[in-house]
Amino acid sequence: MRLILGSASPRRLDLLAQIGVVPDAVLPPDINEDPLKAELPRPYCARIAREKALAVQAGPDDLVLCADTTVALGRRIMGKPADAGQAAAFLVALGGRRHSVITAVALRLGDRLWTREVVSAVKMKRLSDAELNAYLASGDWRGKAGGYGIQGLAGAFIPWISGSFTGIMGLPVAETAAMLGTAGYPVWKEKP
């Protein structure tokens, strides 16, 4: 059984490595990630993870692991910002408020599909102009839902979370390990 990671995220590779899982291949799918009209954050995130898993070309005995992470402020979906201006707007909107970070995981083996969504609550402090400008200049917002990554510089802006730290990073490790085990992938095998 080969494990294919359907993601270009270096964080997801790192998180898998934490539990000793090294994919046999990394094949990020190319799908349209635009939300549907009036789509809510959690169903949106689950749909994108499923579509990613179904889009990866794999053999019948290959296990395909995909995930999607979305930041939600109420019903508003905050994906990866298109530019620094959008990143700034996201960060200002999130400042001083609690929001949700949803990571949906989809695991496919042949025609079988396992899915799970993990929702965490996060509070971001209000950023001063100096903090916001320095963070934007760092470029650390690029490619990150909501314009921030808790594991990077923005970790200094997050005084409180409730939920899965690794889920906020992009792959809930405990839930992913359980899903892999359910699918028959030997996560806890002895290493040679």
N, C-alpha and C positions, 0 to 999 in steps of 0.2 A: 504494500500500500504506500503510494507516494503522497506526500503532503504538498499542496500547492497553495502558496499565499497569494491571494488576489489583491495585492495592495502595493503601492509604491512608497508607503510610509516607513521611514527608517525606525520610527518609534515602535511600530508594531513588530518589526523584526527584533528589536531590542527586548521588548516585553516577552516575546516567545522565548528568546534566548535565556531570560531569567528563569524559566522553568525547564531549561534544557531541550527545548524544541527548536530544531533547525529545519526549515522547509526544504524540500528537495528542489523546488523551483519557485520563483517569484514572477507572477504574470499579472500585472495590474490590468483590469479590464477598462475599456474606454466606453463609458455609458453617459447618457445625458443625466446630470444630477439636478436639474431644475425642479423645484417643487411644483406640484400640480396646483391648479387654482383652488384656494381655500383649504389646502392640505395642512393638517396639523403636524407639529414637530415629531411626535413619536411615531405615528404611522408613516410619515415621510422617511424617517431614518430607517425604519424596518424595511420599507419598500426598496430603498436604495441598496441596502446590504443584500437583500434577496436578489435584486437585479444584477448586482455585481457577481454574486456566486453563480448565477445562471449564465452569465456572459463569458466566464472563463472557459477556454477550451481545455477539456480534460478527458482522460480515458475513463472507462466504467469503474475501474478500481482505484481511481485517484480521489483523494479527499481534498476538496477546495474550501479554503477558509477565507472569508471576506468580512469586512466590518465597515461601518460608517459612523462617524461621530458628528453630532449636531449640537449647537448651543441654542437654547430656546429661552427667550424672554417672554413669558406668557405664551401666547399663540404665535409669536414671531420667530421665524427660523433665521438664525444667523450662521450662514455657512462660511466658507473661506472667502475673506474679503478680496475684491477685485483689485483694489489699490489702497494706498495709505489713507486716502480720504475716507473710504468705506471702513477701514480698520479703526480709524479715529472715531467715526460715528458709532460703531459697535461698542468700543471701549467706554465712550462717554455714556451711552445708554445703559451699559452694565454697571457702571460705577455707583457704589452705594446701595446696590440691590442684590437680592438673591435671584439666581437663574438656575435653569436645569441644563445639565450636560447629558445627552442621551448617546449611548453607543449601542448600536445594534450589531449583533454577530450572526452571520449565516454560514452554515457548514453543509456542504453538499457531497454526497457520495452516490454516484450514479443518479438514480431518480429520487433518492431520499434527500430531504432538506430539513435541517434542524435550525431553528432561529431562537434568538433570545435578545431582549432589550434590557439594558441596565441604565437606570436613571439615577443620577447623583445631583444633589443640590450644592450650589457654590455661591459664596458671597464674595464680590469684588469690592474693594474700597474705592472711593472716589479718587481719581487721579488728579494730581496737580498738573498745571500746564507743562512744567518742567519734566515731570514723570512721563506724561503722555508723549511729549515731543522726543524725549530720549528713547523711549520704547519704540516709537515709530521709526526713528533713525536707525535703530539696531537691526531692523528687518526681521526680527523674530516673529512678527505677526504673520508673515507670509506662509500660506498653505495650511493655516490653522483655523478651525471652526471658531467663530466668534472673535477672531483676530488675536487669540492668545493661546499659549501652551503653558499649563501649570508647572511643567517640569523645567521650564526655562526661566528667563528673566521675569516673566509675569508672575511667577510663584510668589514674589514679594508683594503682589497686589491682592493675594487671596488669603484673608485671615481665617476663613472658616469653610469647611466642606462637610457634607454628610453623604456617605455612599462610597463608591469605589474610586480610589485614587488612580488606579491603572485604567479604569473605565474612562475617567476624565482625560487621561493621556491618549486614549484611542483604542484600547483593547483590554476589557476586564479579564484579568488573568485567571482568577478562580473559576469564573463561569466558562471561560474558553477551555480551560483544562478539563472541566467536567464534560463539556460538549464533545471534546476530542475523545475522551474515554468512552462516552456513550456510543460514539461512531466506531469504536474498536481500534483507535489509534493508541499505541502504548506510550502514553506520556510518562509514566513512572517506571519505565524499563531501566535496568542497570546499564550504565555506560561502560563500554569496553575499555 
